[in-house]
C-alpha cells in the first residue's frame, strides 16, 4: 500500500489495542467442499461475480486488490494461474453476441449493479491475456462501464440506481458496481483513471447519504415503489466489503496520493458499519438478520456474520488496528460450527427474500462465498502478524 494511504488510515482510525489471541481457520478439506458447493449453485449474475472475486482472493491473492499493486503484473507466472477465474469470465463474454454499445455483461434480472460484479474478473482476464489482438474482453468491459455511467437511471445528485425499471438504491450495489468502476480506473490510468476513482468514491458517498439513517447502520433499500428500511445484515456487509475493495484499489494504484481524503472517508465509513454491527453481536458470535432487532422479530444469520468478519480481518490487516478482531474471531468460530460435514453453510438468510431463512435442503450461494472470503481474510491477517 502507498505510504500516504497507510499514514492517512492510521491517523483516522482509533488506536490499536493489544494483539488478540489467534483463532484457527478452516482445514483444506472443508474449504475445498465449500468452494465446490459454491460452484454448483452460483447461477445469478451477482452470485457468479462474487464467486469469481472469492476465488481470486482465496486461490490467487497476488492478483487481488489486497496484494501488491493494482493492477497486477500483466504477465501471469504460469499458464494455469487464475485459470478458473479467467476461463469463467471469458466464457461469459463469449456469450455476448453484440458489442454495439452500452450493455451489461450478463442479464441482471432487472438489476443495474449485479452484472457489474463480474467486471473485475473480466478486466483481469483482459489485462493478462496473451492474444493482444483479441479485444472482446476489453470491449465487453467498456460497454458495461458505459452502461453504468451513461445509461442506468440515477438520482438527481448522481447515485446510480440498483434497478433498471426505477430509481431505487440497494446497499448490495456497493459491492457490485463501485469496485468495478475503481478497478477500471486502475487499469486505465491517467486522468481518466483518476476520474473513475472519484466516481467510485462518489457512489459510495451517495449511497451512504441515502441509506445511513444516523444509527451507524445502513437501511437495505430506499426510494422507488417500495422500501426495506431494516438494517439488513447482509446489506451492511455488502456495503462495507464493497467500500473496502474500492479503498484498496485506489490505495494500491499510482493515484493514492491524490485521494488521501477519499481514502480516509472510506476507512471511516467501513469502520462505522463494523462498530455498529458488532455492537449487536450475540454471545455465540452471530449477528441477527436484522442486526439491531431481537429474536422475536428476526433470526440469527451466518451469511452476514461471515462477511462482516471477513471485512474486519481485512481492515485490521490494512490499518494495523485490531479493535474488531475479537468480534471477527467470535464470528469465525460460529461460522466454523455452522458449516456441515458436506461443506454447506447452515443458518443463512434466503438471499432472495431477505427476511426468511433458507429452507431445509437449500443453501445460499453468497453464504458459501462469504465463508471463503472469511477464511481468506483470516489467513492474510494471520500472515501479516508474522511479518
C-alpha positions in Angstrom: 0.0 0.0 0.0 1.2 3.5 -0.7 2.8 5.1 2.4 0.4 8.1 2.3 -2.6 5.8 2.4 -1.4 3.9 5.4 -0.5 7.1 7.3 -3.9 8.5 6.5 -5.6 5.5 7.8 -3.6 5.3 11.0 -4.5 9.0 11.6 -8.2 8.5 11.2 -8.6 5.1 12.9 -8.7 4.7 16.7 -5.6 3.5 18.4 -4.8 -0.2 18.1 -5.5 -2.4 21.0 -3.3 -5.3 22.2 -2.8 -8.2 19.9 -5.8 -10.7 20.2 -5.4 -14.4 20.7 -5.1 -16.0 17.2 -8.1 -18.1 16.0 -7.9 -21.2 13.8 -9.2 -21.1 10.3 -10.8 -23.9 8.2 -9.0 -27.0 7.2 -8.2 -27.5 3.5 -10.8 -30.3 3.0 -13.6 -28.1 4.3 -12.5 -25.2 2.1 -12.5 -27.5 -0.9 -16.0 -28.6 -0.3 -17.4 -25.1 0.4 -15.8 -24.0 -2.9 -17.1 -26.9 -4.9 -20.6 -26.3 -3.5 -20.4 -22.6 -4.4 -19.6 -23.5 -7.9 -22.6 -25.8 -8.2 -25.2 -23.3 -7.0 -23.9 -19.9 -8.1 -26.2 -19.0 -11.1 -27.4 -15.4 -10.8 -25.1 -12.6 -12.0 -24.2 -11.3 -8.6 -23.5 -14.8 -7.3 -21.1 -15.6 -10.2 -19.4 -12.2 -9.8 -19.0 -12.8 -6.1 -17.7 -16.3 -6.8 -15.0 -15.0 -9.1 -13.9 -12.4 -6.6 -13.9 -15.1 -3.9 -11.7 -17.4 -6.0 -9.3 -14.6 -6.7 -8.9 -13.8 -3.0 -8.7 -17.4 -2.0 -6.5 -19.0 -4.6 -4.8 -16.2 -6.3 -4.3 -13.5 -3.7 -1.4 -11.9 -5.6 -3.9 -10.9 -8.3 -6.4 -9.5 -5.8 -6.7 -5.8 -4.8 -5.4 -6.8 -1.3 -1.9 -7.6 -2.5 0.9 -5.8 -4.2 0.0 -3.1 -6.8 -3.2 -2.6 -8.7 -3.3 -3.6 -11.5 -1.1 -6.6 -11.0 1.7 -7.6 -13.5 0.2 -8.2 -16.9 2.2 -11.4 -17.4 1.0 -14.3 -15.3 3.7 -16.5 -13.8 2.3 -19.7 -15.3 -0.5 -20.6 -17.8 -2.5 -22.1 -15.0 -2.5 -19.0 -12.8 -6.1 -17.9 -12.2 -7.3 -20.3 -14.9 -10.6 -20.9 -13.2 -11.4 -17.2 -12.8 -10.2 -16.2 -16.3 -11.9 -19.1 -18.1 -15.3 -18.4 -16.4 -15.0 -14.7 -17.1 -14.1 -15.3 -20.7 -17.0 -17.8 -21.2 -19.4 -15.1 -20.0 -18.0 -12.6 -22.5 -18.1 -15.3 -25.3 -21.9 -15.4 -24.8 -22.2 -11.7 -25.8 -23.3 -11.5 -29.4 -23.4 -7.8 -29.9 -20.7 -5.2 -28.9 -22.6 -2.3 -30.3 -22.9 0.0 -27.3 -23.6 0.3 -23.6 -24.6 -3.2 -22.5 -24.4 -5.2 -19.2 -22.0 -8.2 -19.2 -24.9 -10.6 -18.4 -28.6 -10.5 -17.7 -29.0 -8.9 -14.3 -32.7 -9.9 -13.7 -33.7 -6.3 -13.6 -30.6 -5.1 -11.6 -28.2 -2.5 -12.8 -25.4 -3.3 -10.4 -25.3 -7.0 -10.3 -23.8 -7.6 -13.8 -21.0 -5.2 -13.0 -19.9 -7.6 -10.2 -18.3 -9.7 -13.0 -16.4 -6.7 -14.3 -13.2 -7.0 -12.2 -12.7 -10.6 -13.3 -13.3 -9.6 -17.0 -10.8 -6.8 -16.6 -8.3 -9.1 -15.0 -8.8 -11.6 -17.9 -8.3 -8.9 -20.4 -5.2 -7.4 -18.6 -3.4 -10.7 -18.5 -4.5 -12.1 -22.0 -1.8 -13.4 -24.3 -3.5 -12.6 -27.6 -3.2 -8.9 -27.7 -5.3 -8.8 -31.0 -8.4 -10.1 -29.2 -10.3 -7.1 -27.9 -13.6 -8.8 -26.9 -12.9 -8.7 -23.2 -11.9 -5.1 -23.4 -15.0 -4.3 -25.5 -17.3 -6.0 -23.0 -15.8 -4.3 -20.0 -16.1 -0.9 -21.8 -19.7 -1.5 -22.7 -20.5 -2.5 -19.1 -18.9 0.7 -17.8 -20.6 2.8 -20.4 -24.0 1.3 -19.3 -23.3 2.1 -15.7 -22.2 5.7 -16.2 -24.3 6.8 -19.1 -27.5 4.7 -19.4 -28.5 3.4 -15.9 -31.1 5.6 -14.0 -29.7 8.0 -11.4 -30.9 10.1 -8.6 -30.8 13.9 -9.3 -27.5 14.1 -7.4 -25.9 11.2 -9.3 -26.4 8.0 -7.3 -26.7 5.2 -9.9 -29.9 3.1 -9.4 -29.6 -0.5 -8.5 -32.7 -1.2 -10.5 -33.3 -0.7 -14.2 -37.1 0.0 -14.0 -37.0 2.8 -11.5 -34.5 4.7 -9.3 -34.1 2.6 -6.3 -30.9 2.2 -4.1 -29.9 -1.1 -2.5 -27.0 -1.5 -0.1 -26.0 -4.5 -2.2 -25.0 -2.2 -5.1 -21.9 -1.0 -3.3 -20.2 -4.4 -3.6 -21.3 -4.9 -7.2 -20.5 -1.7 -9.1 -18.1 0.7 -7.4 -15.3 -1.9 -7.1 -15.6 -2.4 -10.9 -15.6 1.3 -11.6 -12.5 1.7 -9.4 -10.7 -1.3 -11.0 -11.4 0.1 -14.4 -9.8 3.3 -13.3 -6.7 1.4 -12.1 -6.4 -0.3 -15.5 -7.0 2.9 -17.5 -4.6 5.1 -15.5 -4.0 8.7 -16.2 -6.6 11.4 -15.7 -9.4 9.2 -16.9 -8.5 6.5 -14.4 -8.4 9.2 -11.6 -11.9 10.3 -12.7 -13.2 6.8 -12.3 -11.7 6.6 -8.8 -13.5 9.8 -8.0 -16.8 8.3 -9.4 -16.4 5.1 -7.3 -15.9 7.1 -4.2 -18.8 9.3 -5.1 -21.1 6.3 -5.4 -20.1 5.0 -2.0 -20.6 8.5 -0.5 -24.1 9.0 -2.1 -25.2 5.5 -1.1 -24.2 6.2 2.4 -26.0 9.5 2.4 -29.2 7.8 1.3 -29.1 4.6 3.2 -27.4 5.5 6.5 -30.0 6.8 8.9 -27.9 8.1 11.8 -27.7 4.8 13.6 -24.3 3.9 12.1 -26.0 1.1 10.1 -27.5 1.2 6.6 -31.0 0.6 5.6 -31.4 -2.1 2.9 -33.5 -0.4 0.2 -34.7 3.2 -0.3 -36.6 5.2 -3.0 -38.6 3.6 -5.7 -42.0 2.0 -5.4 -41.2 0.1 -2.2 -38.6 0.2 0.5 -36.9 -2.0 3.1 -35.8 0.3 5.9 -34.5 -2.5 8.1 -30.8 -2.7 8.9 -30.3 -5.9 6.9 -27.1 -7.7 8.0 -26.1 -8.8 4.5 -26.8 -5.4 3.1 -24.5 -3.8 5.6 -21.9 -6.4 4.9 -22.1 -5.9 1.2 -21.6 -2.1 1.7 -18.6 -2.5 4.0 -17.0 -5.1 1.8 -17.6 -3.1 -1.4 -16.1 0.1 0.1 -13.1 -1.9 1.3 -12.4 -3.1 -2.2 -12.7 0.4 -3.6 -10.3 1.6 -0.8 -7.7 -1.0 -1.7 -8.0 -0.5 -5.4 -7.3 3.2 -5.0 -4.7 2.8 -2.3 -2.6 0.3 -4.3 -2.7 2.3 -7.5 -0.4 5.1 -8.6 -3.0 7.7 -7.7 -3.2 7.1 -4.0 -1.5 10.3 -3.0 -4.3 12.3 -4.8 -7.1 10.6 -2.9 -6.0 10.9 0.8 -9.3 12.5 1.8 -11.4 9.9 -0.1 -9.4 7.1 1.4 -9.9 8.5 4.9 -13.6 8.7 4.2 -13.9 5.1 3.1 -11.9 3.9 6.1 -14.2 5.8 8.4 -17.4 4.5 6.7 -16.2 0.9 6.8 -15.3 1.2 10.5 -18.7 2.8 11.2 -20.6 -0.2 9.9 -18.3 -2.6 11.7 -18.5 -0.8 15.0 -22.3 -0.5 15.0 -22.8 -4.1 13.7 -20.6 -5.8 16.2 -22.3 -3.8 19.0 -25.2 -6.2 18.4 -23.1 -9.4 18.2 -24.6 -12.2 20.3 -22.7 -14.3 22.8 -22.2 -17.2 20.4 -20.7 -14.9 17.8 -23.6 -14.5 15.5 -25.4 -11.4 14.2 -29.1 -11.3 13.5 -30.5 -10.9 10.0 -31.9 -7.5 11.0 -28.9 -6.5 13.0 -30.5 -4.4 15.8 -33.7 -6.3 16.3 -34.3 -9.1 18.8 -35.2 -12.8 18.3 -38.9 -12.1 18.4 -38.7 -10.2 15.1 -35.7 -11.8 13.3 -33.3 -14.7 13.4 -29.6 -15.5 13.6 -27.8 -15.2 10.2 -24.5 -16.8 9.3 -24.1 -15.1 5.9 -23.8 -11.5 7.2 -21.8 -12.7 10.2 -19.2 -14.3 7.9 -18.8 -11.3 5.5 -18.6 -8.8 8.3 -16.0 -11.0 9.9 -14.0 -11.0 6.6 -14.1 -7.2 6.4 -12.9 -6.9 10.0 -9.9 -9.1 9.3 -9.1 -7.2 6.1 -9.4 -3.8 7.7 -7.1 -4.9 10.6 -4.5 -6.1 8.1 -4.6 -2.8 6.3 -4.6 -0.5 9.3 -2.8 -2.5 12.0 -5.7 -1.7 14.3 -7.1 -4.9 15.9 -10.1 -3.3 17.6 -12.6 -5.5 15.6 -10.6 -8.7 15.8 -12.2 -10.2 18.9 -15.6 -9.9 17.2 -14.2 -11.3 14.0 -12.7 -14.3 15.9 -16.1 -14.9 17.5 -17.7 -14.8 14.1 -15.1 -17.2 12.7 -15.8 -19.6 15.5 -19.6 -19.7 14.9 -19.2 -19.9 11.2 -16.9 -22.9 11.6 -19.5 -24.5 13.7 -22.2 -23.7 11.1 -20.6 -25.5 8.1 -21.7 -29.1 8.0 -19.7 -32.2 7.1 -20.7 -31.8 3.4 -19.3 -28.2 3.2 -22.6 -26.3 3.3 -23.1 -23.2 5.4 -26.2 -23.6 7.6 -28.5 -21.0 9.2 -28.3 -18.5 6.4 -30.9 -15.9 5.3 -32.6 -16.6 2.0 -30.8 -14.1 -0.2 -33.8 -13.6 -2.4 -36.4 -12.9 0.3 -34.1 -11.1 2.7 -36.4 -11.9 5.7 -36.7 -15.7 5.9 -34.2 -18.4 6.5 -33.0 -20.7 3.7 -35.4 -23.7 3.5 -34.1 -27.1 4.6 -32.0 -28.6 1.9 -31.5 -25.2 0.2 -28.3 -23.2 0.6 -27.1 -19.6 0.0 -24.6 -19.2 -2.9 -23.4 -15.9 -1.3 -23.2 -17.5 2.1 -20.8 -20.2 0.6 -18.7 -17.4 -0.9 -18.7 -15.5 2.4 -17.2 -18.5 4.2 -14.3 -18.5 1.7 -13.9 -14.7 1.9 -13.8 -15.0 5.7 -11.1 -17.7 5.5 -9.0 -15.8 3.1 -9.2 -12.6 5.1 -8.3 -14.5 8.3 -5.4 -16.2 6.6 -4.0 -13.0 5.3 -4.4 -11.3 8.6 -2.5 -14.0 10.4 0.2 -13.9 7.8 0.6 -10.1 8.3 1.0 -10.6 12.1 4.2 -12.7 11.4 5.9 -10.1 9.2 
